[in-house]
Amino acid sequence: MVSLEWEEGTVSLIKKQFVVCDKCGASQEISYTMEDPFGIAALPDHKRDGWIAVNPSHHLCPACAAIYRKRQAECNRELKELAGIKTISVEV
């Protein structure tokens, strides 16, 4: 999402770019790049803060990403079990 704002008393245009969580609606400002002016590609600076790009147009905040990763691990484990592959995980 790109937000455009005008500074009062000037003729300059300030462009700000935000990434918005598709699950809960949380948002975070990210750096604006001329290579990607519309935020189509996943930007590396918001990945460092725990945000993940599920695909180029869907992002999850750190809280929702943790739930997503947990569910994704469950699904992968269930698929392996259905395929006849048994795995045992042990925490040390």
Legacy VTK file of the C-alpha trace (Angstrom):
# vtk DataFile Version 3.0
C-alpha trace
ASCII
DATASET POLYDATA
POINTS 92 float
0.000 0.000 0.000
1.415 3.392 -0.914
0.281 6.453 1.000
0.809 9.863 -0.565
0.976 12.979 1.616
1.609 16.630 0.874
3.769 18.653 3.229
1.968 21.810 4.252
3.467 24.945 2.708
5.606 23.108 0.184
5.186 21.660 -3.267
7.039 18.405 -2.543
5.412 15.004 -2.483
6.207 12.549 0.312
5.728 8.899 -0.537
5.409 6.369 2.256
5.029 2.657 1.816
3.318 0.350 4.306
3.003 -3.396 4.563
-0.386 -4.511 5.945
-1.151 -7.863 7.560
-3.856 -9.664 5.585
-5.105 -11.460 8.707
-5.381 -8.825 11.462
-4.805 -5.553 9.576
-1.675 -4.490 11.482
0.596 -2.224 9.454
4.201 -1.095 9.438
5.954 1.582 7.402
8.695 0.224 5.163
11.301 1.941 3.038
10.167 3.232 -0.343
12.232 2.117 -3.332
12.108 3.393 -6.886
12.703 -0.156 -8.157
9.417 -1.250 -6.549
7.210 1.870 -6.271
3.946 -0.050 -5.773
5.126 -2.621 -3.213
4.668 -5.635 -5.484
7.815 -7.525 -4.444
8.534 -8.649 -0.895
10.912 -6.128 0.636
13.744 -7.442 2.801
13.596 -4.708 5.464
10.199 -5.808 6.784
11.224 -9.484 6.813
13.845 -8.638 9.435
11.074 -7.515 11.779
9.290 -10.883 11.634
6.918 -10.104 8.763
6.560 -12.822 6.131
5.328 -12.683 2.569
3.007 -15.624 1.964
3.095 -14.594 -1.696
3.992 -11.269 -3.380
0.660 -9.654 -2.492
-0.136 -11.218 0.915
1.811 -10.472 4.089
1.526 -11.554 7.729
2.657 -9.656 10.837
4.921 -11.404 13.382
1.980 -12.511 15.571
-0.012 -13.964 12.673
3.150 -15.389 11.078
3.833 -17.499 14.191
0.354 -19.032 13.977
0.759 -19.562 10.227
4.125 -21.314 10.642
2.741 -23.556 13.403
-0.235 -24.573 11.252
2.027 -25.063 8.235
4.255 -27.432 10.265
1.163 -29.389 11.383
-0.034 -29.747 7.787
3.399 -30.886 6.595
3.553 -33.472 9.400
0.045 -34.747 8.548
0.925 -35.010 4.848
4.027 -37.044 5.686
1.988 -39.350 7.939
-0.586 -39.866 5.194
2.240 -40.713 2.801
3.466 -43.362 5.250
6.459 -41.431 6.529
6.678 -41.443 10.323
8.845 -38.827 12.009
9.671 -38.520 15.673
10.901 -35.217 17.031
12.765 -35.021 20.319
13.642 -31.804 22.115
16.962 -31.845 23.929
LINES 1 93
92 0 1 2 3 4 5 6 7 8 9 10 11 12 13 14 15 16 17 18 19 20 21 22 23 24 25 26 27 28 29 30 31 32 33 34 35 36 37 38 39 40 41 42 43 44 45 46 47 48 49 50 51 52 53 54 55 56 57 58 59 60 61 62 63 64 65 66 67 68 69 70 71 72 73 74 75 76 77 78 79 80 81 82 83 84 85 86 87 88 89 90 91
